[in-house]
Amino acid sequence: MSFWDKIVETGKDLKSKTNNLVNTTKLQADISKERTAINNLFMQIGKEYYEQFQNDAENPFAEAMGKITAAKAKIEELNGQIYALKGLSCCPKCGSAVAVGSLFCPTCGTKMPEKVEETVEEVSEEVEEAVETVAEKAEEVKEEVCEKCEEAAAEVEKTVEEIKDAVE
């Protein structure tokens, strides 16, 4: 076999391996796409099952569903706190963020409840509580740091004395 024949054969072999690699990669991407579709369907089934049977105490998944319901309530509560800190409220119809004081939701047009003054007072109270909490924590940290500094200073003095004694 001549030199050129070897090069041509090597080129054909390389082309074949490259085609196999490309085809394998495409097939793996297709598999990944199908797995994603399956996972999305499982999630859809689970969500629909939850929506349909969330209040059924006899349900074999009642405990897990209770945890989901509690987590959803916690998320709603936390979002409410974020909205309050940002001066926003939540549209009762579509759930969009709406500036406090707005008469209508800019997303769906629903008339907003007239709780502006209560919301501002709630936000003010929450901010005051947060400031107090932060101030208390800062004072605790300050005291802790001071204690550690005093301990460190005592250790340094002790070490200096030990060194002095060792040198003498």
GUVEX-726654 format. One record per atom (N, C-alpha, C): atom name; x, y, z; residue number from 1; chain. Coordinates in nm, 3 decimals. Layout:
// residues N
- site; c1; c2; c3; pos; unit
- CA; X; Y; Z; NUM; A
...
***
This chain:
// residues 168
- site; c1; c2; c3; pos; unit
- N; 0.085; -0.117; 0.000; 1; A
- CA; 0.000; 0.000; 0.000; 1; A
- C; 0.089; 0.123; 0.000; 1; A
- N; 0.058; 0.217; -0.089; 2; A
- CA; 0.141; 0.335; -0.103; 2; A
- C; 0.108; 0.437; 0.007; 2; A
- N; 0.196; 0.531; 0.015; 3; A
- CA; 0.180; 0.638; 0.114; 3; A
- C; 0.048; 0.710; 0.095; 3; A
- N; 0.014; 0.744; -0.030; 4; A
- CA; -0.110; 0.817; -0.059; 4; A
- C; -0.233; 0.731; -0.029; 4; A
- N; -0.223; 0.606; -0.053; 5; A
- CA; -0.335; 0.516; -0.023; 5; A
- C; -0.361; 0.512; 0.128; 5; A
- N; -0.251; 0.512; 0.206; 6; A
- CA; -0.265; 0.514; 0.352; 6; A
- C; -0.331; 0.644; 0.399; 6; A
- N; -0.293; 0.755; 0.337; 7; A
- CA; -0.351; 0.885; 0.374; 7; A
- C; -0.501; 0.886; 0.341; 7; A
- N; -0.537; 0.837; 0.222; 8; A
- CA; -0.678; 0.831; 0.181; 8; A
- C; -0.756; 0.740; 0.275; 8; A
- N; -0.699; 0.625; 0.308; 9; A
- CA; -0.767; 0.532; 0.398; 9; A
- C; -0.783; 0.593; 0.537; 9; A
- N; -0.679; 0.659; 0.587; 10; A
- CA; -0.685; 0.726; 0.717; 10; A
- C; -0.790; 0.836; 0.714; 10; A
- N; -0.797; 0.911; 0.604; 11; A
- CA; -0.897; 1.017; 0.589; 11; A
- C; -1.037; 0.960; 0.592; 11; A
- N; -1.059; 0.847; 0.522; 12; A
- CA; -1.190; 0.783; 0.521; 12; A
- C; -1.227; 0.734; 0.661; 12; A
- N; -1.128; 0.676; 0.729; 13; A
- CA; -1.150; 0.627; 0.864; 13; A
- C; -1.185; 0.744; 0.958; 13; A
- N; -1.113; 0.854; 0.945; 14; A
- CA; -1.137; 0.972; 1.027; 14; A
- C; -1.275; 1.029; 0.998; 14; A
- N; -1.313; 1.034; 0.871; 15; A
- CA; -1.446; 1.084; 0.832; 15; A
- C; -1.554; 0.996; 0.893; 15; A
- N; -1.535; 0.865; 0.888; 16; A
- CA; -1.633; 0.771; 0.943; 16; A
- C; -1.648; 0.791; 1.094; 16; A
- N; -1.534; 0.805; 1.163; 17; A
- CA; -1.538; 0.825; 1.308; 17; A
- C; -1.603; 0.959; 1.343; 17; A
- N; -1.575; 1.062; 1.265; 18; A
- CA; -1.635; 1.193; 1.287; 18; A
- C; -1.786; 1.186; 1.266; 18; A
- N; -1.828; 1.120; 1.158; 19; A
- CA; -1.972; 1.104; 1.133; 19; A
- C; -2.039; 1.028; 1.247; 19; A
- N; -1.973; 0.923; 1.295; 20; A
- CA; -2.028; 0.847; 1.408; 20; A
- C; -2.040; 0.935; 1.533; 20; A
- N; -1.939; 1.017; 1.557; 21; A
- CA; -1.942; 1.106; 1.672; 21; A
- C; -2.054; 1.208; 1.660; 21; A
- N; -2.069; 1.266; 1.542; 22; A
- CA; -2.175; 1.364; 1.519; 22; A
- C; -2.312; 1.298; 1.536; 22; A
- N; -2.329; 1.181; 1.478; 23; A
- CA; -2.457; 1.110; 1.488; 23; A
- C; -2.486; 1.070; 1.632; 23; A
- N; -2.384; 1.025; 1.703; 24; A
- CA; -2.401; 0.988; 1.844; 24; A
- C; -2.442; 1.111; 1.926; 24; A
- N; -2.379; 1.223; 1.901; 25; A
- CA; -2.412; 1.346; 1.973; 25; A
- C; -2.556; 1.389; 1.945; 25; A
- N; -2.596; 1.380; 1.818; 26; A
- CA; -2.735; 1.413; 1.782; 26; A
- C; -2.832; 1.320; 1.853; 26; A
- N; -2.802; 1.192; 1.856; 27; A
- CA; -2.890; 1.095; 1.922; 27; A
- C; -2.898; 1.121; 2.072; 27; A
- N; -2.783; 1.153; 2.133; 28; A
- CA; -2.783; 1.184; 2.276; 28; A
- C; -2.864; 1.310; 2.304; 28; A
- N; -2.856; 1.410; 2.215; 29; A
- CA; -2.937; 1.532; 2.231; 29; A
- C; -3.085; 1.498; 2.220; 29; A
- N; -3.121; 1.410; 2.126; 30; A
- CA; -3.260; 1.369; 2.111; 30; A
- C; -3.309; 1.296; 2.236; 30; A
- N; -3.224; 1.209; 2.291; 31; A
- CA; -3.258; 1.138; 2.414; 31; A
- C; -3.280; 1.237; 2.528; 31; A
- N; -3.190; 1.334; 2.540; 32; A
- CA; -3.202; 1.435; 2.645; 32; A
- C; -3.332; 1.514; 2.629; 32; A
- N; -3.366; 1.547; 2.505; 33; A
- CA; -3.489; 1.620; 2.477; 33; A
- C; -3.611; 1.538; 2.520; 33; A
- N; -3.609; 1.409; 2.490; 34; A
- CA; -3.721; 1.323; 2.528; 34; A
- C; -3.730; 1.307; 2.680; 34; A
- N; -3.615; 1.296; 2.748; 35; A
- CA; -3.615; 1.286; 2.894; 35; A
- C; -3.672; 1.413; 2.956; 35; A
- N; -3.636; 1.528; 2.901; 36; A
- CA; -3.689; 1.655; 2.950; 36; A
- C; -3.841; 1.658; 2.931; 36; A
- N; -3.887; 1.611; 2.815; 37; A
- CA; -4.032; 1.607; 2.790; 37; A
- C; -4.102; 1.517; 2.891; 37; A
- N; -4.043; 1.402; 2.919; 38; A
- CA; -4.101; 1.309; 3.018; 38; A
- C; -4.106; 1.375; 3.155; 38; A
- N; -3.996; 1.439; 3.196; 39; A
- CA; -3.994; 1.505; 3.328; 39; A
- C; -4.098; 1.615; 3.336; 39; A
- N; -4.114; 1.691; 3.227; 40; A
- CA; -4.216; 1.797; 3.227; 40; A
- C; -4.356; 1.737; 3.239; 40; A
- N; -4.379; 1.623; 3.172; 41; A
- CA; -4.509; 1.557; 3.183; 41; A
- C; -4.533; 1.504; 3.324; 41; A
- N; -4.429; 1.446; 3.386; 42; A
- CA; -4.441; 1.401; 3.525; 42; A
- C; -4.476; 1.519; 3.616; 42; A
- N; -4.411; 1.631; 3.594; 43; A
- CA; -4.440; 1.749; 3.676; 43; A
- C; -4.583; 1.797; 3.653; 43; A
- N; -4.628; 1.794; 3.528; 44; A
- CA; -4.764; 1.835; 3.497; 44; A
- C; -4.866; 1.741; 3.564; 44; A
- N; -4.841; 1.611; 3.555; 45; A
- CA; -4.929; 1.514; 3.619; 45; A
- C; -4.933; 1.538; 3.770; 45; A
- N; -4.814; 1.556; 3.828; 46; A
- CA; -4.807; 1.580; 3.972; 46; A
- C; -4.881; 1.707; 4.013; 46; A
- N; -4.865; 1.813; 3.935; 47; A
- CA; -4.932; 1.938; 3.967; 47; A
- C; -5.084; 1.922; 3.955; 47; A
- N; -5.129; 1.857; 3.848; 48; A
- CA; -5.272; 1.836; 3.830; 48; A
- C; -5.328; 1.746; 3.941; 48; A
- N; -5.255; 1.643; 3.978; 49; A
- CA; -5.297; 1.554; 4.087; 49; A
- C; -5.308; 1.633; 4.217; 49; A
- N; -5.207; 1.715; 4.243; 50; A
- CA; -5.207; 1.797; 4.364; 50; A
- C; -5.330; 1.888; 4.365; 50; A
- N; -5.353; 1.958; 4.253; 51; A
- CA; -5.467; 2.050; 4.246; 51; A
- C; -5.600; 1.977; 4.270; 51; A
- N; -5.612; 1.857; 4.219; 52; A
- CA; -5.737; 1.782; 4.228; 52; A
- C; -5.758; 1.720; 4.367; 52; A
- N; -5.651; 1.671; 4.430; 53; A
- CA; -5.666; 1.595; 4.553; 53; A
- C; -5.599; 1.658; 4.675; 53; A
- N; -5.566; 1.785; 4.670; 54; A
- CA; -5.493; 1.846; 4.782; 54; A
- C; -5.570; 1.846; 4.914; 54; A
- N; -5.700; 1.843; 4.909; 55; A
- CA; -5.780; 1.847; 5.032; 55; A
- C; -5.833; 1.710; 5.074; 55; A
- N; -5.788; 1.605; 5.007; 56; A
- CA; -5.834; 1.469; 5.035; 56; A
- C; -5.743; 1.407; 5.142; 56; A
- N; -5.793; 1.397; 5.262; 57; A
- CA; -5.713; 1.344; 5.374; 57; A
- C; -5.681; 1.196; 5.356; 57; A
- N; -5.759; 1.124; 5.278; 58; A
- CA; -5.738; 0.981; 5.255; 58; A
- C; -5.631; 0.956; 5.148; 58; A
- N; -5.588; 1.058; 5.083; 59; A
- CA; -5.490; 1.048; 4.975; 59; A
- C; -5.360; 0.989; 5.028; 59; A
- N; -5.300; 0.894; 4.957; 60; A
- CA; -5.173; 0.836; 5.006; 60; A
- C; -5.058; 0.938; 5.006; 60; A
- N; -5.076; 1.048; 4.937; 61; A
- CA; -4.972; 1.152; 4.932; 61; A
- C; -5.012; 1.274; 5.014; 61; A
- N; -5.105; 1.257; 5.107; 62; A
- CA; -5.159; 1.369; 5.183; 62; A
- C; -5.050; 1.444; 5.259; 62; A
- N; -4.956; 1.372; 5.316; 63; A
- CA; -4.849; 1.438; 5.393; 63; A
- C; -4.763; 1.526; 5.302; 63; A
- N; -4.722; 1.472; 5.188; 64; A
- CA; -4.642; 1.550; 5.093; 64; A
- C; -4.722; 1.669; 5.040; 64; A
- N; -4.850; 1.645; 5.015; 65; A
- CA; -4.934; 1.754; 4.964; 65; A
- C; -4.950; 1.864; 5.069; 65; A
- N; -4.958; 1.825; 5.194; 66; A
- CA; -4.964; 1.924; 5.301; 66; A
- C; -4.839; 2.009; 5.305; 66; A
- N; -4.724; 1.945; 5.283; 67; A
- CA; -4.597; 2.019; 5.280; 67; A
- C; -4.594; 2.115; 5.162; 67; A
- N; -4.647; 2.072; 5.047; 68; A
- CA; -4.653; 2.160; 4.931; 68; A
- C; -4.741; 2.280; 4.960; 68; A
- N; -4.857; 2.255; 5.020; 69; A
- CA; -4.949; 2.363; 5.054; 69; A
- C; -4.883; 2.461; 5.151; 69; A
- N; -4.813; 2.408; 5.250; 70; A
- CA; -4.744; 2.495; 5.348; 70; A
- C; -4.634; 2.575; 5.280; 70; A
- N; -4.560; 2.512; 5.190; 71; A
- CA; -4.453; 2.583; 5.119; 71; A
- C; -4.510; 2.693; 5.029; 71; A
- N; -4.622; 2.665; 4.965; 72; A
- CA; -4.685; 2.766; 4.880; 72; A
- C; -4.731; 2.885; 4.965; 72; A
- N; -4.785; 2.857; 5.082; 73; A
- CA; -4.829; 2.965; 5.171; 73; A
- C; -4.710; 3.047; 5.218; 73; A
- N; -4.600; 2.979; 5.249; 74; A
- CA; -4.479; 3.049; 5.293; 74; A
- C; -4.425; 3.138; 5.180; 74; A
- N; -4.424; 3.086; 5.058; 75; A
- CA; -4.378; 3.165; 4.943; 75; A
- C; -4.466; 3.289; 4.926; 75; A
- N; -4.596; 3.270; 4.939; 76; A
- CA; -4.689; 3.383; 4.926; 76; A
- C; -4.662; 3.487; 5.035; 76; A
- N; -4.638; 3.440; 5.157; 77; A
- CA; -4.609; 3.530; 5.268; 77; A
- C; -4.479; 3.607; 5.243; 77; A
- N; -4.375; 3.535; 5.199; 78; A
- CA; -4.246; 3.600; 5.174; 78; A
- C; -4.255; 3.699; 5.058; 78; A
- N; -4.328; 3.662; 4.953; 79; A
- CA; -4.349; 3.756; 4.842; 79; A
- C; -4.422; 3.880; 4.891; 79; A
- N; -4.518; 3.862; 4.980; 80; A
- CA; -4.589; 3.976; 5.038; 80; A
- C; -4.495; 4.069; 5.112; 80; A
- N; -4.400; 4.009; 5.186; 81; A
- CA; -4.302; 4.091; 5.258; 81; A
- C; -4.212; 4.166; 5.161; 81; A
- N; -4.170; 4.099; 5.054; 82; A
- CA; -4.086; 4.165; 4.953; 82; A
- C; -4.164; 4.280; 4.890; 82; A
- N; -4.289; 4.252; 4.852; 83; A
- CA; -4.372; 4.357; 4.792; 83; A
- C; -4.386; 4.475; 4.887; 83; A
- N; -4.411; 4.446; 5.014; 84; A
- CA; -4.429; 4.553; 5.112; 84; A
- C; -4.302; 4.637; 5.124; 84; A
- N; -4.187; 4.572; 5.127; 85; A
- CA; -4.060; 4.646; 5.137; 85; A
- C; -4.034; 4.730; 5.013; 85; A
- N; -4.085; 4.686; 4.899; 86; A
- CA; -4.066; 4.760; 4.774; 86; A
- C; -4.179; 4.859; 4.748; 86; A
- N; -4.275; 4.868; 4.839; 87; A
- CA; -4.387; 4.958; 4.818; 87; A
- C; -4.484; 4.906; 4.713; 87; A
- N; -4.498; 4.775; 4.708; 88; A
- CA; -4.586; 4.712; 4.611; 88; A
- C; -4.693; 4.632; 4.682; 88; A
- N; -4.799; 4.603; 4.609; 89; A
- CA; -4.900; 4.510; 4.657; 89; A
- C; -4.923; 4.409; 4.545; 89; A
- N; -5.005; 4.311; 4.574; 90; A
- CA; -5.029; 4.203; 4.479; 90; A
- C; -5.172; 4.212; 4.428; 90; A
- N; -5.189; 4.205; 4.297; 91; A
- CA; -5.322; 4.208; 4.237; 91; A
- C; -5.399; 4.083; 4.283; 91; A
- N; -5.520; 4.101; 4.335; 92; A
- CA; -5.596; 3.985; 4.382; 92; A
- C; -5.642; 3.893; 4.270; 92; A
- N; -5.645; 3.943; 4.146; 93; A
- CA; -5.693; 3.861; 4.035; 93; A
- C; -5.578; 3.789; 3.965; 93; A
- N; -5.475; 3.863; 3.920; 94; A
- CA; -5.370; 3.800; 3.837; 94; A
- C; -5.239; 3.779; 3.912; 94; A
- N; -5.224; 3.838; 4.031; 95; A
- CA; -5.103; 3.817; 4.110; 95; A
- C; -4.987; 3.907; 4.073; 95; A
- N; -5.006; 4.000; 3.980; 96; A
- CA; -4.897; 4.090; 3.938; 96; A
- C; -4.864; 4.189; 4.049; 96; A
- N; -4.740; 4.239; 4.045; 97; A
- CA; -4.697; 4.342; 4.139; 97; A
- C; -4.759; 4.475; 4.096; 97; A
- N; -4.818; 4.546; 4.193; 98; A
- CA; -4.883; 4.673; 4.166; 98; A
- C; -4.832; 4.775; 4.268; 98; A
- N; -4.798; 4.895; 4.222; 99; A
- CA; -4.750; 4.999; 4.312; 99; A
- C; -4.858; 5.032; 4.414; 99; A
- N; -4.817; 5.047; 4.541; 100; A
- CA; -4.910; 5.085; 4.645; 100; A
- C; -4.971; 5.220; 4.607; 100; A
- N; -5.100; 5.229; 4.619; 101; A
- CA; -5.168; 5.354; 4.584; 101; A
- C; -5.232; 5.350; 4.446; 101; A
- N; -5.196; 5.250; 4.367; 102; A
- CA; -5.259; 5.236; 4.235; 102; A
- C; -5.405; 5.197; 4.252; 102; A
- N; -5.489; 5.254; 4.167; 103; A
- CA; -5.631; 5.221; 4.174; 103; A
- C; -5.664; 5.094; 4.098; 103; A
- N; -5.585; 5.065; 3.990; 104; A
- CA; -5.610; 4.950; 3.906; 104; A
- C; -5.479; 4.876; 3.878; 104; A
- N; -5.491; 4.745; 3.854; 105; A
- CA; -5.376; 4.664; 3.817; 105; A
- C; -5.336; 4.698; 3.674; 105; A
- N; -5.208; 4.731; 3.650; 106; A
- CA; -5.166; 4.765; 3.514; 106; A
- C; -5.164; 4.644; 3.421; 106; A
- N; -5.167; 4.523; 3.476; 107; A
- CA; -5.162; 4.402; 3.393; 107; A
- C; -5.301; 4.359; 3.347; 107; A
- N; -5.395; 4.350; 3.442; 108; A
- CA; -5.527; 4.297; 3.407; 108; A
- C; -5.640; 4.398; 3.421; 108; A
- N; -5.612; 4.514; 3.482; 109; A
- CA; -5.714; 4.618; 3.495; 109; A
- C; -5.806; 4.605; 3.613; 109; A
- N; -5.785; 4.505; 3.698; 110; A
- CA; -5.871; 4.484; 3.814; 110; A
- C; -5.857; 4.600; 3.912; 110; A
- N; -5.970; 4.646; 3.967; 111; A
- CA; -5.966; 4.753; 4.068; 111; A
- C; -5.898; 4.699; 4.194; 111; A
- N; -5.804; 4.775; 4.243; 112; A
- CA; -5.728; 4.733; 4.360; 112; A
- C; -5.803; 4.766; 4.488; 112; A
- N; -5.792; 4.681; 4.590; 113; A
- CA; -5.856; 4.711; 4.719; 113; A
- C; -5.794; 4.838; 4.778; 113; A
- N; -5.874; 4.909; 4.855; 114; A
- CA; -5.826; 5.035; 4.913; 114; A
- C; -5.768; 5.011; 5.051; 114; A
- N; -5.649; 4.953; 5.055; 115; A
- CA; -5.581; 4.924; 5.181; 115; A
- C; -5.448; 4.996; 5.187; 115; A
- N; -5.436; 5.104; 5.115; 116; A
- CA; -5.306; 5.171; 5.101; 116; A
- C; -5.251; 5.214; 5.236; 116; A
- N; -5.334; 5.279; 5.317; 117; A
- CA; -5.285; 5.330; 5.445; 117; A
- C; -5.243; 5.215; 5.536; 117; A
- N; -5.323; 5.107; 5.537; 118; A
- CA; -5.287; 4.990; 5.619; 118; A
- C; -5.156; 4.930; 5.572; 118; A
- N; -5.137; 4.921; 5.440; 119; A
- CA; -5.016; 4.862; 5.384; 119; A
- C; -4.894; 4.946; 5.423; 119; A
- N; -4.905; 5.078; 5.413; 120; A
- CA; -4.794; 5.166; 5.448; 120; A
- C; -4.761; 5.151; 5.597; 120; A
- N; -4.865; 5.144; 5.681; 121; A
- CA; -4.841; 5.126; 5.824; 121; A
- C; -4.774; 4.992; 5.852; 121; A
- N; -4.822; 4.886; 5.784; 122; A
- CA; -4.763; 4.753; 5.802; 122; A
- C; -4.616; 4.754; 5.761; 122; A
- N; -4.587; 4.818; 5.648; 123; A
- CA; -4.448; 4.825; 5.600; 123; A
- C; -4.364; 4.902; 5.700; 123; A
- N; -4.416; 5.013; 5.748; 124; A
- CA; -4.340; 5.093; 5.845; 124; A
- C; -4.310; 5.012; 5.970; 124; A
- N; -4.411; 4.938; 6.019; 125; A
- CA; -4.390; 4.856; 6.138; 125; A
- C; -4.287; 4.746; 6.112; 125; A
- N; -4.296; 4.683; 5.995; 126; A
- CA; -4.202; 4.577; 5.961; 126; A
- C; -4.060; 4.632; 5.950; 126; A
- N; -4.047; 4.750; 5.890; 127; A
- CA; -3.914; 4.812; 5.877; 127; A
- C; -3.859; 4.845; 6.014; 127; A
- N; -3.943; 4.902; 6.102; 128; A
- CA; -3.898; 4.935; 6.237; 128; A
- C; -3.853; 4.809; 6.311; 128; A
- N; -3.931; 4.702; 6.299; 129; A
- CA; -3.894; 4.576; 6.364; 129; A
- C; -3.763; 4.523; 6.309; 129; A
- N; -3.746; 4.532; 6.176; 130; A
- CA; -3.622; 4.485; 6.114; 130; A
- C; -3.504; 4.567; 6.162; 130; A
- N; -3.522; 4.698; 6.173; 131; A
- CA; -3.413; 4.785; 6.221; 131; A
- C; -3.376; 4.749; 6.365; 131; A
- N; -3.477; 4.727; 6.449; 132; A
- CA; -3.450; 4.688; 6.587; 132; A
- C; -3.375; 4.555; 6.595; 132; A
- N; -3.419; 4.461; 6.516; 133; A
- CA; -3.355; 4.329; 6.514; 133; A
- C; -3.210; 4.341; 6.471; 133; A
- N; -3.186; 4.417; 6.365; 134; A
- CA; -3.049; 4.436; 6.316; 134; A
- C; -2.965; 4.506; 6.421; 134; A
- N; -3.020; 4.606; 6.489; 135; A
- CA; -2.945; 4.677; 6.592; 135; A
- C; -2.910; 4.583; 6.708; 135; A
- N; -3.005; 4.499; 6.748; 136; A
- CA; -2.979; 4.403; 6.855; 136; A
- C; -2.869; 4.304; 6.816; 136; A
- N; -2.880; 4.252; 6.693; 137; A
- CA; -2.779; 4.157; 6.646; 137; A
- C; -2.643; 4.224; 6.637; 137; A
- N; -2.639; 4.349; 6.591; 138; A
- CA; -2.513; 4.421; 6.580; 138; A
- C; -2.450; 4.439; 6.718; 138; A
- N; -2.531; 4.470; 6.818; 139; A
- CA; -2.480; 4.487; 6.953; 139; A
- C; -2.424; 4.354; 7.007; 139; A
- N; -2.495; 4.244; 6.979; 140; A
- CA; -2.447; 4.112; 7.021; 140; A
- C; -2.313; 4.080; 6.956; 140; A
- N; -2.302; 4.108; 6.829; 141; A
- CA; -2.178; 4.080; 6.756; 141; A
- C; -2.066; 4.168; 6.811; 141; A
- N; -2.097; 4.295; 6.838; 142; A
- CA; -1.998; 4.387; 6.893; 142; A
- C; -1.944; 4.335; 7.026; 142; A
- N; -2.035; 4.292; 7.115; 143; A
- CA; -1.994; 4.239; 7.245; 143; A
- C; -1.907; 4.114; 7.228; 143; A
- N; -1.948; 4.028; 7.137; 144; A
- CA; -1.873; 3.905; 7.112; 144; A
- C; -1.733; 3.936; 7.060; 144; A
- N; -1.724; 4.031; 6.968; 145; A
- CA; -1.594; 4.070; 6.912; 145; A
- C; -1.506; 4.130; 7.021; 145; A
- N; -1.564; 4.215; 7.106; 146; A
- CA; -1.486; 4.275; 7.215; 146; A
- C; -1.432; 4.169; 7.310; 146; A
- N; -1.516; 4.071; 7.341; 147; A
- CA; -1.471; 3.962; 7.428; 147; A
- C; -1.354; 3.886; 7.364; 147; A
- N; -1.367; 3.855; 7.237; 148; A
- CA; -1.262; 3.782; 7.166; 148; A
- C; -1.134; 3.865; 7.161; 148; A
- N; -1.147; 3.996; 7.141; 149; A
- CA; -1.029; 4.083; 7.139; 149; A
- C; -0.959; 4.085; 7.274; 149; A
- N; -1.038; 4.091; 7.381; 150; A
- CA; -0.980; 4.089; 7.515; 150; A
- C; -0.908; 3.957; 7.541; 150; A
- N; -0.970; 3.847; 7.500; 151; A
- CA; -0.907; 3.716; 7.515; 151; A
- C; -0.777; 3.709; 7.436; 151; A
- N; -0.780; 3.761; 7.315; 152; A
- CA; -0.661; 3.759; 7.230; 152; A
- C; -0.551; 3.844; 7.292; 152; A
- N; -0.587; 3.962; 7.345; 153; A
- CA; -0.489; 4.050; 7.408; 153; A
- C; -0.425; 3.981; 7.529; 153; A
- N; -0.507; 3.911; 7.606; 154; A
- CA; -0.454; 3.838; 7.722; 154; A
- C; -0.358; 3.729; 7.677; 154; A
- N; -0.393; 3.658; 7.571; 155; A
- CA; -0.305; 3.554; 7.517; 155; A
- C; -0.173; 3.613; 7.467; 155; A
- N; -0.182; 3.729; 7.402; 156; A
- CA; -0.060; 3.794; 7.351; 156; A
- C; 0.029; 3.834; 7.468; 156; A
- N; -0.030; 3.895; 7.572; 157; A
- CA; 0.048; 3.934; 7.689; 157; A
- C; 0.114; 3.812; 7.753; 157; A
- N; 0.039; 3.703; 7.763; 158; A
- CA; 0.093; 3.580; 7.822; 158; A
- C; 0.211; 3.529; 7.740; 158; A
- N; 0.194; 3.529; 7.607; 159; A
- CA; 0.301; 3.481; 7.519; 159; A
- C; 0.424; 3.571; 7.528; 159; A
- N; 0.402; 3.703; 7.536; 160; A
- CA; 0.513; 3.797; 7.548; 160; A
- C; 0.588; 3.769; 7.678; 160; A
- N; 0.518; 3.747; 7.786; 161; A
- CA; 0.581; 3.716; 7.914; 161; A
- C; 0.661; 3.588; 7.907; 161; A
- N; 0.603; 3.486; 7.840; 162; A
- CA; 0.674; 3.359; 7.825; 162; A
- C; 0.802; 3.376; 7.746; 162; A
- N; 0.795; 3.457; 7.641; 163; A
- CA; 0.914; 3.483; 7.559; 163; A
- C; 1.018; 3.556; 7.641; 163; A
- N; 0.976; 3.657; 7.717; 164; A
- CA; 1.069; 3.733; 7.803; 164; A
- C; 1.139; 3.640; 7.901; 164; A
- N; 1.059; 3.550; 7.964; 165; A
- CA; 1.114; 3.457; 8.061; 165; A
- C; 1.213; 3.361; 7.994; 165; A
- N; 1.181; 3.320; 7.873; 166; A
- CA; 1.267; 3.226; 7.802; 166; A
- C; 1.399; 3.293; 7.762; 166; A
- N; 1.393; 3.421; 7.729; 167; A
- CA; 1.512; 3.494; 7.686; 167; A
- C; 1.604; 3.521; 7.806; 167; A
- N; 1.548; 3.546; 7.919; 168; A
- CA; 1.629; 3.579; 8.037; 168; A
- C; 1.690; 3.458; 8.091; 168; A
***
